[in-house]
Structure formats: structure tokens, C-alpha cells
Amino acid sequence: MRHDPLWTVDDVSRYLGVPVQTLYDWRLKGTGPPVFKVGRHLRYRESAVMEWLERHTAVA
């Protein structure tokens, strides 16, 4: 089984280059990368962020 790192909202914000608030807005709209809670904390699986980015990236 592969270890899939968990990213915080700040990690994903830095990686995608979007404000943290954008991630919260996307979560409410159901349009951003898949997110789940660990206790009271939001976490993103690294692989899920990468897959989401691939699906939502247009080639110019």
C-alpha cells in the first residue's frame, strides 16, 4: 500500500497558488479538490489534489 501524504489547507493553497478562502469557497460549492475532516481539521490527499488538478487543467 502506498503512503499518500495528507495536506493541510495551507499546503494546498501554496501548491495551487490560490488563497485559502478560495479553497473554503470551493469546498462549499463542491467544486474543489476532494477534502475530508480528521477531527476538526480539513485534510486533502496528495493524490486526490493531483488528480483534480489534471482534470481541471486546460492545455493552452
C-alpha distance matrix in Angstrom:
0.0 3.8 6.5 9.1 12.5 15.0 18.5 21.8 24.7 26.3 23.3 23.3 27.1 27.2 24.7 26.5 29.9 31.0 32.5 30.6 33.1 32.1 28.5 30.1 32.5 29.8 27.9 31.2 31.8 28.3 28.3 25.9 22.1 20.3 20.7 20.2 21.6 20.4 23.6 26.2 24.2 22.9 19.5 17.9 14.4 14.7 13.4 15.8 18.6 18.2 18.2 21.2 23.0 22.7 24.2 26.9 28.0 31.1 32.2 35.7
3.8 0.0 3.8 6.1 9.5 12.5 15.6 19.2 22.0 23.3 20.1 20.1 23.9 23.8 21.2 23.1 26.5 27.8 29.4 27.8 30.5 29.4 25.9 27.9 30.2 27.6 26.0 29.5 30.1 26.7 26.3 23.6 19.8 18.5 18.9 19.0 20.5 19.4 22.9 25.1 22.6 21.1 17.4 15.6 11.9 11.6 10.5 13.4 15.8 15.1 15.7 18.7 20.1 20.0 21.9 24.4 25.2 28.4 29.3 32.7
6.5 3.8 0.0 3.8 6.2 9.4 12.6 16.0 19.2 20.3 17.2 17.7 21.5 21.3 19.1 21.4 24.5 25.7 27.1 25.2 28.0 27.3 23.9 25.6 28.3 26.0 24.3 27.8 28.8 25.7 25.4 22.4 18.7 17.4 17.1 17.0 18.1 16.6 20.0 22.2 19.5 18.3 14.7 13.4 10.0 9.9 10.0 12.9 14.7 14.7 16.0 18.5 19.7 20.3 22.3 24.3 25.1 28.6 29.7 32.9
9.1 6.1 3.8 0.0 3.8 6.5 9.5 13.1 15.9 17.3 14.3 14.3 18.1 18.3 16.0 18.0 21.2 22.2 23.6 21.7 24.5 23.6 20.2 22.1 24.6 22.2 20.6 24.2 25.1 22.1 21.7 18.6 14.9 13.8 13.7 14.0 15.5 14.7 18.3 20.0 17.1 15.4 11.6 9.8 6.3 6.2 6.7 9.3 11.0 11.4 12.8 14.9 16.2 17.2 19.1 20.8 21.9 25.4 26.8 29.9
12.5 9.5 6.2 3.8 0.0 3.8 6.4 10.0 13.1 14.1 11.1 11.8 15.5 15.5 13.7 16.2 19.0 20.0 21.1 19.1 22.1 21.7 18.3 20.2 23.1 21.1 19.6 23.2 24.5 21.8 21.4 18.1 14.6 13.9 13.0 13.4 14.3 13.3 16.7 18.0 14.8 13.3 9.7 8.4 6.1 5.6 8.1 10.2 10.8 11.7 14.0 15.5 16.3 18.0 20.0 21.1 22.0 25.7 27.2 29.9
15.0 12.5 9.4 6.5 3.8 0.0 3.8 6.8 10.0 11.5 9.3 9.9 13.4 14.2 13.0 15.1 17.7 18.1 18.7 16.3 19.1 18.9 15.4 16.9 20.0 18.3 16.5 20.0 21.6 19.2 19.2 15.8 12.6 11.7 10.0 10.1 10.9 10.0 13.5 14.4 11.1 9.5 5.9 5.4 4.7 6.0 9.1 9.8 10.0 12.2 14.2 14.8 15.9 18.2 19.8 20.4 21.8 25.5 27.5 30.1
18.5 15.6 12.6 9.5 6.4 3.8 0.0 3.8 6.7 7.9 5.6 6.4 9.7 10.5 9.9 12.0 14.3 14.6 15.0 12.8 15.8 15.8 12.6 14.3 17.5 16.1 14.8 18.4 20.0 18.1 17.7 14.0 11.3 11.4 9.6 10.7 11.4 11.3 14.4 14.3 10.5 8.6 5.6 5.0 6.2 6.3 10.0 10.3 9.0 11.5 14.1 14.0 14.5 17.3 19.0 18.9 20.1 23.8 25.8 28.1
21.8 19.2 16.0 13.1 10.0 6.8 3.8 0.0 3.8 5.3 5.0 6.4 8.5 10.0 10.6 12.3 13.9 13.5 13.0 10.2 13.2 13.9 10.8 12.0 15.5 14.9 13.5 16.7 18.8 17.5 17.4 13.9 12.1 12.2 9.6 10.4 10.3 10.5 12.9 11.9 8.1 6.5 5.2 6.4 9.1 9.8 13.4 12.9 11.3 14.2 16.7 15.8 16.2 19.5 20.8 20.2 21.5 25.1 27.4 29.4
24.7 22.0 19.2 15.9 13.1 10.0 6.7 3.8 0.0 3.8 5.5 5.3 6.0 8.6 9.9 10.5 11.6 10.5 9.5 6.5 9.4 10.2 7.3 8.6 12.0 11.8 10.9 13.9 16.0 15.2 15.0 11.6 10.7 11.5 9.2 10.8 11.1 12.4 14.4 12.5 9.0 6.7 6.8 7.5 10.9 11.5 14.7 13.4 11.2 14.4 16.7 15.0 15.2 18.8 19.7 18.5 19.9 23.4 25.9 27.6
26.3 23.3 20.3 17.3 14.1 11.5 7.9 5.3 3.8 0.0 3.8 5.5 5.0 6.2 8.5 10.0 10.1 9.7 8.7 6.5 10.2 11.3 9.4 11.1 14.2 14.4 14.1 17.0 18.9 18.5 17.8 14.3 13.5 14.9 12.9 14.5 14.5 15.2 17.0 15.1 11.6 10.1 9.9 10.4 13.2 12.9 16.3 15.7 13.0 15.6 18.4 17.0 16.4 20.0 21.4 19.9 20.7 24.1 26.2 27.5
23.3 20.1 17.2 14.3 11.1 9.3 5.6 5.0 5.5 3.8 0.0 3.8 5.5 5.3 6.2 8.7 9.8 10.5 10.8 9.4 13.0 13.2 11.0 13.3 16.3 15.5 15.3 18.7 20.2 19.1 18.0 14.3 12.6 14.1 12.6 14.5 15.1 15.5 17.9 16.7 13.0 11.1 9.6 9.0 10.9 9.8 13.3 13.4 10.7 12.7 15.9 15.1 14.4 17.6 19.6 18.5 19.0 22.5 24.3 26.0
23.3 20.1 17.7 14.3 11.8 9.9 6.4 6.4 5.3 5.5 3.8 0.0 3.8 5.4 5.0 6.0 8.0 8.3 9.4 8.2 11.5 10.7 8.2 11.2 13.6 12.3 12.6 16.1 17.1 15.8 14.4 10.7 9.2 11.3 10.5 13.2 14.6 15.9 18.5 17.3 13.6 10.9 9.3 7.7 9.8 8.7 11.7 11.0 7.8 10.2 13.1 11.7 11.0 14.5 16.1 14.9 15.6 19.2 21.3 23.1
27.1 23.9 21.5 18.1 15.5 13.4 9.7 8.5 6.0 5.0 5.5 3.8 0.0 3.8 5.5 5.4 5.6 5.2 5.8 5.5 8.9 8.4 7.2 10.2 12.3 11.8 12.8 15.8 16.8 16.4 14.8 11.4 11.1 13.7 12.9 15.6 16.7 18.2 20.4 18.5 15.0 12.5 11.9 11.0 13.5 12.5 15.3 14.3 10.9 13.1 15.8 13.8 12.6 16.3 17.6 15.6 16.2 19.4 21.5 22.7
27.2 23.8 21.3 18.3 15.5 14.2 10.5 10.0 8.6 6.2 5.3 5.4 3.8 0.0 3.8 5.6 5.0 6.9 8.0 8.6 12.2 11.8 11.0 14.0 16.0 15.5 16.5 19.6 20.5 20.0 18.1 14.6 13.9 16.5 15.8 18.4 19.4 20.3 22.6 21.0 17.4 15.2 14.1 13.0 14.8 13.0 15.9 15.8 12.2 13.5 16.8 15.5 13.6 16.9 19.0 17.1 16.9 19.9 21.5 22.5
24.7 21.2 19.1 16.0 13.7 13.0 9.9 10.6 9.9 8.5 6.2 5.0 5.5 3.8 0.0 3.8 5.6 8.1 10.4 11.0 14.3 13.0 11.7 15.2 16.9 15.5 16.6 20.0 20.3 19.3 17.0 13.5 12.2 14.9 15.0 17.9 19.5 20.5 23.3 22.1 18.4 15.8 13.9 11.9 12.8 10.4 12.8 13.0 9.4 10.0 13.5 12.7 10.5 13.5 15.9 14.5 14.1 17.3 18.7 20.1
26.5 23.1 21.4 18.0 16.2 15.1 12.0 12.3 10.5 10.0 8.7 6.0 5.4 5.6 3.8 0.0 3.8 5.6 8.8 10.0 12.6 10.5 9.8 13.5 14.5 12.8 14.6 17.8 17.7 16.9 14.2 11.0 10.5 13.9 14.5 17.9 19.9 21.5 24.2 22.8 19.3 16.2 14.8 12.5 13.9 11.9 13.6 12.9 9.1 9.9 12.6 10.9 8.5 11.8 13.7 11.6 11.3 14.4 16.3 17.6
29.9 26.5 24.5 21.2 19.0 17.7 14.3 13.9 11.6 10.1 9.8 8.0 5.6 5.0 5.6 3.8 0.0 3.8 6.9 9.3 11.8 10.2 10.6 14.1 14.9 14.1 16.2 19.0 19.0 18.9 16.3 13.4 13.7 17.0 17.2 20.4 22.0 23.6 25.9 24.0 20.6 18.0 17.1 15.4 17.2 15.3 17.3 16.6 12.8 13.7 16.4 14.5 11.9 15.2 16.9 14.3 13.6 16.2 17.8 18.3
31.0 27.8 25.7 22.2 20.0 18.1 14.6 13.5 10.5 9.7 10.5 8.3 5.2 6.9 8.1 5.6 3.8 0.0 3.8 6.5 8.3 6.5 7.6 10.8 11.3 11.0 13.4 15.8 15.9 16.3 14.0 11.3 12.5 15.7 15.7 18.9 20.4 22.4 24.4 22.2 19.1 16.4 16.2 14.9 17.3 16.2 18.3 16.8 13.2 14.9 17.0 14.4 12.6 16.1 17.0 14.1 14.3 16.8 19.1 19.6
32.5 29.4 27.1 23.6 21.1 18.7 15.0 13.0 9.5 8.7 10.8 9.4 5.8 8.0 10.4 8.8 6.9 3.8 0.0 3.8 5.3 5.3 7.0 9.1 10.0 11.0 12.9 14.8 15.7 16.6 15.0 12.6 14.0 16.7 15.9 18.6 19.5 21.5 23.0 20.3 17.5 15.3 15.9 15.5 18.5 17.9 20.4 18.8 15.4 17.6 19.8 17.1 15.8 19.4 20.1 17.3 17.8 20.4 22.8 23.2
30.6 27.8 25.2 21.7 19.1 16.3 12.8 10.2 6.5 6.5 9.4 8.2 5.5 8.6 11.0 10.0 9.3 6.5 3.8 0.0 3.8 5.4 5.3 6.6 8.8 10.0 10.8 12.9 14.5 15.2 14.4 11.8 12.8 14.8 13.3 15.5 16.0 17.9 19.3 16.5 13.8 11.7 12.8 13.1 16.4 16.5 19.2 17.5 14.5 17.4 19.4 16.8 16.2 20.1 20.6 18.2 19.3 22.3 24.9 25.8
33.1 30.5 28.0 24.5 22.1 19.1 15.8 13.2 9.4 10.2 13.0 11.5 8.9 12.2 14.3 12.6 11.8 8.3 5.3 3.8 0.0 3.8 5.4 5.0 6.1 8.5 9.7 10.7 12.4 13.9 13.5 11.8 13.7 15.6 14.2 16.4 16.9 19.3 20.2 17.2 15.1 13.1 14.9 15.2 18.8 19.3 21.6 19.3 16.6 19.6 21.1 18.1 17.8 21.6 21.4 18.8 20.3 22.9 25.9 26.6
32.1 29.4 27.3 23.6 21.7 18.9 15.8 13.9 10.2 11.3 13.2 10.7 8.4 11.8 13.0 10.5 10.2 6.5 5.3 5.4 3.8 0.0 3.8 5.4 5.0 6.0 8.5 9.9 10.4 11.8 10.5 8.9 11.4 13.8 13.4 16.2 17.5 20.3 21.8 19.1 16.8 14.0 15.1 14.6 17.8 18.0 19.8 17.4 14.5 17.3 18.4 15.1 14.7 18.4 18.0 15.2 16.8 19.3 22.3 23.1
28.5 25.9 23.9 20.2 18.3 15.4 12.6 10.8 7.3 9.4 11.0 8.2 7.2 11.0 11.7 9.8 10.6 7.6 7.0 5.3 5.4 3.8 0.0 3.8 5.4 5.0 6.1 8.7 9.8 10.1 9.2 6.7 8.4 10.4 9.7 12.5 14.0 16.8 18.5 16.2 13.7 10.6 11.5 10.9 14.2 14.8 16.7 14.1 11.6 14.8 16.0 12.9 13.1 16.9 16.6 14.4 16.4 19.4 22.5 23.8
30.1 27.9 25.6 22.1 20.2 16.9 14.3 12.0 8.6 11.1 13.3 11.2 10.2 14.0 15.2 13.5 14.1 10.8 9.1 6.6 5.0 5.4 3.8 0.0 3.8 5.5 5.1 6.4 8.8 9.7 10.2 8.7 10.6 11.6 10.1 12.0 12.9 15.9 17.0 14.3 12.4 9.8 11.9 12.3 15.9 17.3 19.2 16.4 14.5 18.0 18.8 15.7 16.5 20.1 19.5 17.4 19.8 22.7 25.9 27.2
32.5 30.2 28.3 24.6 23.1 20.0 17.5 15.5 12.0 14.2 16.3 13.6 12.3 16.0 16.9 14.5 14.9 11.3 10.0 8.8 6.1 5.0 5.4 3.8 0.0 3.8 5.4 5.2 6.3 8.5 8.6 8.4 11.4 12.8 12.3 14.6 15.9 19.2 20.3 17.6 16.1 13.4 15.2 15.0 18.4 19.5 21.0 17.9 15.9 19.1 19.5 15.9 16.7 20.1 18.9 16.4 18.9 21.3 24.8 25.8
29.8 27.6 26.0 22.2 21.1 18.3 16.1 14.9 11.8 14.4 15.5 12.3 11.8 15.5 15.5 12.8 14.1 11.0 11.0 10.0 8.5 6.0 5.0 5.5 3.8 0.0 3.8 5.5 5.0 5.8 5.0 4.7 8.1 9.8 10.2 13.1 15.3 18.6 20.3 18.3 16.3 13.1 14.0 13.1 16.0 17.0 18.0 14.7 12.9 16.0 15.9 12.4 13.4 16.6 15.2 13.0 15.8 18.4 21.9 23.4
27.9 26.0 24.3 20.6 19.6 16.5 14.8 13.5 10.9 14.1 15.3 12.6 12.8 16.5 16.6 14.6 16.2 13.4 12.9 10.8 9.7 8.5 6.1 5.1 5.4 3.8 0.0 3.8 5.4 5.0 6.4 5.8 7.8 8.0 7.5 9.8 11.8 15.3 16.9 15.0 13.4 10.2 11.6 11.3 14.3 16.2 17.3 13.9 12.9 16.3 16.2 13.0 14.8 18.0 16.7 15.2 18.2 21.1 24.6 26.4
31.2 29.5 27.8 24.2 23.2 20.0 18.4 16.7 13.9 17.0 18.7 16.1 15.8 19.6 20.0 17.8 19.0 15.8 14.8 12.9 10.7 9.9 8.7 6.4 5.2 5.5 3.8 0.0 3.8 5.5 7.9 8.8 11.4 11.3 10.7 12.3 13.7 17.4 18.4 16.1 15.4 12.7 14.7 14.8 17.9 20.0 20.9 17.4 16.6 20.0 19.6 16.2 18.0 21.1 19.3 17.7 20.8 23.3 26.9 28.5
31.8 30.1 28.8 25.1 24.5 21.6 20.0 18.8 16.0 18.9 20.2 17.1 16.8 20.5 20.3 17.7 19.0 15.9 15.7 14.5 12.4 10.4 9.8 8.8 6.3 5.0 5.4 3.8 0.0 3.8 5.5 7.9 11.0 11.5 12.2 14.4 16.5 20.2 21.6 19.6 18.6 15.5 16.9 16.2 18.9 20.5 20.9 17.3 16.4 19.4 18.5 14.9 16.7 19.4 17.1 15.3 18.6 20.7 24.5 26.0
28.3 26.7 25.7 22.1 21.8 19.2 18.1 17.5 15.2 18.5 19.1 15.8 16.4 20.0 19.3 16.9 18.9 16.3 16.6 15.2 13.9 11.8 10.1 9.7 8.5 5.8 5.0 5.5 3.8 0.0 3.8 6.0 8.4 8.3 9.6 11.9 14.7 18.3 20.2 18.8 17.5 14.2 14.9 13.8 16.0 17.8 17.8 14.1 13.8 16.7 15.5 12.2 14.6 17.0 14.7 13.6 17.2 19.6 23.3 25.3
28.3 26.3 25.4 21.7 21.4 19.2 17.7 17.4 15.0 17.8 18.0 14.4 14.8 18.1 17.0 14.2 16.3 14.0 15.0 14.4 13.5 10.5 9.2 10.2 8.6 5.0 6.4 7.9 5.5 3.8 0.0 3.8 6.9 8.5 10.6 13.8 16.8 20.2 22.4 21.0 19.1 15.5 15.7 13.8 15.7 16.8 16.6 13.0 12.1 14.5 13.4 9.7 11.5 13.9 11.7 10.1 13.6 15.9 19.6 21.5
25.9 23.6 22.4 18.6 18.1 15.8 14.0 13.9 11.6 14.3 14.3 10.7 11.4 14.6 13.5 11.0 13.4 11.3 12.6 11.8 11.8 8.9 6.7 8.7 8.4 4.7 5.8 8.8 7.9 6.0 3.8 0.0 3.8 6.4 8.2 11.8 14.8 17.9 20.4 19.1 16.7 12.9 12.6 10.5 12.6 13.4 13.7 10.4 8.8 11.6 11.2 7.7 9.2 12.3 11.0 9.5 12.5 15.5 18.9 21.0
22.1 19.8 18.7 14.9 14.6 12.6 11.3 12.1 10.7 13.5 12.6 9.2 11.1 13.9 12.2 10.5 13.7 12.5 14.0 12.8 13.7 11.4 8.4 10.6 11.4 8.1 7.8 11.4 11.0 8.4 6.9 3.8 0.0 3.8 6.3 10.0 13.3 16.0 18.9 18.2 15.5 11.7 10.3 7.5 9.0 9.8 10.1 6.7 5.5 8.7 8.4 5.6 7.8 10.8 10.2 9.8 12.6 16.0 19.1 21.6
20.3 18.5 17.4 13.8 13.9 11.7 11.4 12.2 11.5 14.9 14.1 11.3 13.7 16.5 14.9 13.9 17.0 15.7 16.7 14.8 15.6 13.8 10.4 11.6 12.8 9.8 8.0 11.3 11.5 8.3 8.5 6.4 3.8 0.0 3.8 7.0 10.6 13.4 16.4 16.2 13.9 10.2 8.9 6.6 7.9 10.1 10.1 6.5 7.2 10.5 9.8 7.9 10.9 13.3 12.5 12.9 15.9 19.3 22.3 25.0
20.7 18.9 17.1 13.7 13.0 10.0 9.6 9.6 9.2 12.9 12.6 10.5 12.9 15.8 15.0 14.5 17.2 15.7 15.9 13.3 14.2 13.4 9.7 10.1 12.3 10.2 7.5 10.7 12.2 9.6 10.6 8.2 6.3 3.8 0.0 3.8 7.1 10.0 12.8 12.4 10.1 6.5 5.7 4.9 7.6 10.4 11.6 8.6 9.0 12.7 12.8 11.1 13.6 16.4 16.0 16.0 18.8 22.3 25.3 27.8
20.2 19.0 17.0 14.0 13.4 10.1 10.7 10.4 10.8 14.5 14.5 13.2 15.6 18.4 17.9 17.9 20.4 18.9 18.6 15.5 16.4 16.2 12.5 12.0 14.6 13.1 9.8 12.3 14.4 11.9 13.8 11.8 10.0 7.0 3.8 0.0 3.8 6.8 9.5 9.8 8.2 5.6 5.5 6.6 8.8 12.3 13.6 11.1 12.2 15.7 15.8 14.6 17.2 19.8 19.4 19.7 22.5 26.0 29.0 31.6
21.6 20.5 18.1 15.5 14.3 10.9 11.4 10.3 11.1 14.5 15.1 14.6 16.7 19.4 19.5 19.9 22.0 20.4 19.5 16.0 16.9 17.5 14.0 12.9 15.9 15.3 11.8 13.7 16.5 14.7 16.8 14.8 13.3 10.6 7.1 3.8 0.0 3.8 5.8 6.2 5.3 4.5 5.9 8.7 11.1 14.5 16.4 14.4 15.1 18.7 19.2 18.1 20.4 23.2 23.0 23.1 25.7 29.3 32.2 34.7
20.4 19.4 16.6 14.7 13.3 10.0 11.3 10.5 12.4 15.2 15.5 15.9 18.2 20.3 20.5 21.5 23.6 22.4 21.5 17.9 19.3 20.3 16.8 15.9 19.2 18.6 15.3 17.4 20.2 18.3 20.2 17.9 16.0 13.4 10.0 6.8 3.8 0.0 3.8 5.9 5.2 6.3 6.7 10.0 11.6 14.9 17.0 15.9 16.7 20.0 20.9 20.3 22.4 25.1 25.4 25.6 28.0 31.7 34.4 36.9
23.6 22.9 20.0 18.3 16.7 13.5 14.4 12.9 14.4 17.0 17.9 18.5 20.4 22.6 23.3 24.2 25.9 24.4 23.0 19.3 20.2 21.8 18.5 17.0 20.3 20.3 16.9 18.4 21.6 20.2 22.4 20.4 18.9 16.4 12.8 9.5 5.8 3.8 0.0 3.8 5.6 8.2 9.9 13.4 15.3 18.5 20.8 19.5 20.2 23.6 24.4 23.6 25.7 28.5 28.6 28.7 31.2 34.8 37.6 40.0
26.2 25.1 22.2 20.0 18.0 14.4 14.3 11.9 12.5 15.1 16.7 17.3 18.5 21.0 22.1 22.8 24.0 22.2 20.3 16.5 17.2 19.1 16.2 14.3 17.6 18.3 15.0 16.1 19.6 18.8 21.0 19.1 18.2 16.2 12.4 9.8 6.2 5.9 3.8 0.0 3.8 6.9 9.7 13.4 16.1 19.0 21.5 19.9 20.0 23.6 24.6 23.3 25.1 28.3 28.3 27.8 30.3 33.8 36.7 38.8
24.2 22.6 19.5 17.1 14.8 11.1 10.5 8.1 9.0 11.6 13.0 13.6 15.0 17.4 18.4 19.3 20.6 19.1 17.5 13.8 15.1 16.8 13.7 12.4 16.1 16.3 13.4 15.4 18.6 17.5 19.1 16.7 15.5 13.9 10.1 8.2 5.3 5.2 5.6 3.8 0.0 3.8 6.4 10.1 13.0 15.6 18.4 17.0 16.7 20.2 21.6 20.4 21.9 25.1 25.5 25.0 27.2 30.8 33.5 35.6
22.9 21.1 18.3 15.4 13.3 9.5 8.6 6.5 6.7 10.1 11.1 10.9 12.5 15.2 15.8 16.2 18.0 16.4 15.3 11.7 13.1 14.0 10.6 9.8 13.4 13.1 10.2 12.7 15.5 14.2 15.5 12.9 11.7 10.2 6.5 5.6 4.5 6.3 8.2 6.9 3.8 0.0 3.8 7.0 10.3 12.9 15.5 13.7 13.3 16.9 18.1 16.7 18.3 21.5 21.7 21.2 23.5 27.1 29.9 32.1
19.5 17.4 14.7 11.6 9.7 5.9 5.6 5.2 6.8 9.9 9.6 9.3 11.9 14.1 13.9 14.8 17.1 16.2 15.9 12.8 14.9 15.1 11.5 11.9 15.2 14.0 11.6 14.7 16.9 14.9 15.7 12.6 10.3 8.9 5.7 5.5 5.9 6.7 9.9 9.7 6.4 3.8 0.0 3.8 6.7 9.4 12.0 10.7 10.6 14.0 15.4 14.6 16.2 19.1 19.8 19.7 21.8 25.5 28.0 30.4
17.9 15.6 13.4 9.8 8.4 5.4 5.0 6.4 7.5 10.4 9.0 7.7 11.0 13.0 11.9 12.5 15.4 14.9 15.5 13.1 15.2 14.6 10.9 12.3 15.0 13.1 11.3 14.8 16.2 13.8 13.8 10.5 7.5 6.6 4.9 6.6 8.7 10.0 13.4 13.4 10.1 7.0 3.8 0.0 3.8 6.2 8.5 7.1 6.9 10.3 11.6 11.0 12.6 15.4 16.2 16.4 18.4 22.1 24.6 27.2
14.4 11.9 10.0 6.3 6.1 4.7 6.2 9.1 10.9 13.2 10.9 9.8 13.5 14.8 12.8 13.9 17.2 17.3 18.5 16.4 18.8 17.8 14.2 15.9 18.4 16.0 14.3 17.9 18.9 16.0 15.7 12.6 9.0 7.9 7.6 8.8 11.1 11.6 15.3 16.1 13.0 10.3 6.7 3.8 0.0 3.8 5.5 5.2 6.4 8.8 10.0 10.6 12.4 14.4 15.6 16.6 18.3 22.0 24.2 27.1
14.7 11.6 9.9 6.2 5.6 6.0 6.3 9.8 11.5 12.9 9.8 8.7 12.5 13.0 10.4 11.9 15.3 16.2 17.9 16.5 19.3 18.0 14.8 17.3 19.5 17.0 16.2 20.0 20.5 17.8 16.8 13.4 9.8 10.1 10.4 12.3 14.5 14.9 18.5 19.0 15.6 12.9 9.4 6.2 3.8 0.0 3.8 5.5 5.3 6.3 8.7 10.0 10.7 12.5 14.5 15.5 16.5 20.2 21.9 24.7
13.4 10.5 10.0 6.7 8.1 9.1 10.0 13.4 14.7 16.3 13.3 11.7 15.3 15.9 12.8 13.6 17.3 18.3 20.4 19.2 21.6 19.8 16.7 19.2 21.0 18.0 17.3 20.9 20.9 17.8 16.6 13.7 10.1 10.1 11.6 13.6 16.4 17.0 20.8 21.5 18.4 15.5 12.0 8.5 5.5 3.8 0.0 3.8 5.5 5.1 6.1 8.5 9.8 10.6 12.4 14.2 15.3 18.9 20.5 23.7
15.8 13.4 12.9 9.3 10.2 9.8 10.3 12.9 13.4 15.7 13.4 11.0 14.3 15.8 13.0 12.9 16.6 16.8 18.8 17.5 19.3 17.4 14.1 16.4 17.9 14.7 13.9 17.4 17.3 14.1 13.0 10.4 6.7 6.5 8.6 11.1 14.4 15.9 19.5 19.9 17.0 13.7 10.7 7.1 5.2 5.5 3.8 0.0 3.8 5.4 5.1 6.0 8.5 9.9 10.6 12.2 14.1 17.7 19.9 23.1
18.6 15.8 14.7 11.0 10.8 10.0 9.0 11.3 11.2 13.0 10.7 7.8 10.9 12.2 9.4 9.1 12.8 13.2 15.4 14.5 16.6 14.5 11.6 14.5 15.9 12.9 12.9 16.6 16.4 13.8 12.1 8.8 5.5 7.2 9.0 12.2 15.1 16.7 20.2 20.0 16.7 13.3 10.6 6.9 6.4 5.3 5.5 3.8 0.0 3.8 5.5 5.1 6.1 8.6 10.0 10.5 12.0 15.7 17.9 20.7
18.2 15.1 14.7 11.4 11.7 12.2 11.5 14.2 14.4 15.6 12.7 10.2 13.1 13.5 10.0 9.9 13.7 14.9 17.6 17.4 19.6 17.3 14.8 18.0 19.1 16.0 16.3 20.0 19.4 16.7 14.5 11.6 8.7 10.5 12.7 15.7 18.7 20.0 23.6 23.6 20.2 16.9 14.0 10.3 8.8 6.3 5.1 5.4 3.8 0.0 3.8 5.5 5.1 6.3 8.8 10.0 10.5 14.1 15.7 18.7
18.2 15.7 16.0 12.8 14.0 14.2 14.1 16.7 16.7 18.4 15.9 13.1 15.8 16.8 13.5 12.6 16.4 17.0 19.8 19.4 21.1 18.4 16.0 18.8 19.5 15.9 16.2 19.6 18.5 15.5 13.4 11.2 8.4 9.8 12.8 15.8 19.2 20.9 24.4 24.6 21.6 18.1 15.4 11.6 10.0 8.7 6.1 5.1 5.5 3.8 0.0 3.8 5.4 5.1 6.4 8.7 10.1 13.4 15.3 18.7
21.2 18.7 18.5 14.9 15.5 14.8 14.0 15.8 15.0 17.0 15.1 11.7 13.8 15.5 12.7 10.9 14.5 14.4 17.1 16.8 18.1 15.1 12.9 15.7 15.9 12.4 13.0 16.2 14.9 12.2 9.7 7.7 5.6 7.9 11.1 14.6 18.1 20.3 23.6 23.3 20.4 16.7 14.6 11.0 10.6 10.0 8.5 6.0 5.1 5.5 3.8 0.0 3.8 5.5 5.2 6.2 8.6 12.0 14.7 17.8
23.0 20.1 19.7 16.2 16.3 15.9 14.5 16.2 15.2 16.4 14.4 11.0 12.6 13.6 10.5 8.5 11.9 12.6 15.8 16.2 17.8 14.7 13.1 16.5 16.7 13.4 14.8 18.0 16.7 14.6 11.5 9.2 7.8 10.9 13.6 17.2 20.4 22.4 25.7 25.1 21.9 18.3 16.2 12.6 12.4 10.7 9.8 8.5 6.1 5.1 5.4 3.8 0.0 3.8 5.5 5.1 5.9 9.6 12.0 14.8
22.7 20.0 20.3 17.2 18.0 18.2 17.3 19.5 18.8 20.0 17.6 14.5 16.3 16.9 13.5 11.8 15.2 16.1 19.4 20.1 21.6 18.4 16.9 20.1 20.1 16.6 18.0 21.1 19.4 17.0 13.9 12.3 10.8 13.3 16.4 19.8 23.2 25.1 28.5 28.3 25.1 21.5 19.1 15.4 14.4 12.5 10.6 9.9 8.6 6.3 5.1 5.5 3.8 0.0 3.8 5.5 5.4 8.4 10.2 13.6
24.2 21.9 22.3 19.1 20.0 19.8 19.0 20.8 19.7 21.4 19.6 16.1 17.6 19.0 15.9 13.7 16.9 17.0 20.1 20.6 21.4 18.0 16.6 19.5 18.9 15.2 16.7 19.3 17.1 14.7 11.7 11.0 10.2 12.5 16.0 19.4 23.0 25.4 28.6 28.3 25.5 21.7 19.8 16.2 15.6 14.5 12.4 10.6 10.0 8.8 6.4 5.2 5.5 3.8 0.0 3.8 5.8 8.2 10.9 14.2
26.9 24.4 24.3 20.8 21.1 20.4 18.9 20.2 18.5 19.9 18.5 14.9 15.6 17.1 14.5 11.6 14.3 14.1 17.3 18.2 18.8 15.2 14.4 17.4 16.4 13.0 15.2 17.7 15.3 13.6 10.1 9.5 9.8 12.9 16.0 19.7 23.1 25.6 28.7 27.8 25.0 21.2 19.7 16.4 16.6 15.5 14.2 12.2 10.5 10.0 8.7 6.2 5.1 5.5 3.8 0.0 3.8 6.5 9.9 12.5
28.0 25.2 25.1 21.9 22.0 21.8 20.1 21.5 19.9 20.7 19.0 15.6 16.2 16.9 14.1 11.3 13.6 14.3 17.8 19.3 20.3 16.8 16.4 19.8 18.9 15.8 18.2 20.8 18.6 17.2 13.6 12.5 12.6 15.9 18.8 22.5 25.7 28.0 31.2 30.3 27.2 23.5 21.8 18.4 18.3 16.5 15.3 14.1 12.0 10.5 10.1 8.6 5.9 5.4 5.8 3.8 0.0 3.8 6.5 9.2
31.1 28.4 28.6 25.4 25.7 25.5 23.8 25.1 23.4 24.1 22.5 19.2 19.4 19.9 17.3 14.4 16.2 16.8 20.4 22.3 22.9 19.3 19.4 22.7 21.3 18.4 21.1 23.3 20.7 19.6 15.9 15.5 16.0 19.3 22.3 26.0 29.3 31.7 34.8 33.8 30.8 27.1 25.5 22.1 22.0 20.2 18.9 17.7 15.7 14.1 13.4 12.0 9.6 8.4 8.2 6.5 3.8 0.0 3.8 6.2
32.2 29.3 29.7 26.8 27.2 27.5 25.8 27.4 25.9 26.2 24.3 21.3 21.5 21.5 18.7 16.3 17.8 19.1 22.8 24.9 25.9 22.3 22.5 25.9 24.8 21.9 24.6 26.9 24.5 23.3 19.6 18.9 19.1 22.3 25.3 29.0 32.2 34.4 37.6 36.7 33.5 29.9 28.0 24.6 24.2 21.9 20.5 19.9 17.9 15.7 15.3 14.7 12.0 10.2 10.9 9.9 6.5 3.8 0.0 3.8
35.7 32.7 32.9 29.9 29.9 30.1 28.1 29.4 27.6 27.5 26.0 23.1 22.7 22.5 20.1 17.6 18.3 19.6 23.2 25.8 26.6 23.1 23.8 27.2 25.8 23.4 26.4 28.5 26.0 25.3 21.5 21.0 21.6 25.0 27.8 31.6 34.7 36.9 40.0 38.8 35.6 32.1 30.4 27.2 27.1 24.7 23.7 23.1 20.7 18.7 18.7 17.8 14.8 13.6 14.2 12.5 9.2 6.2 3.8 0.0
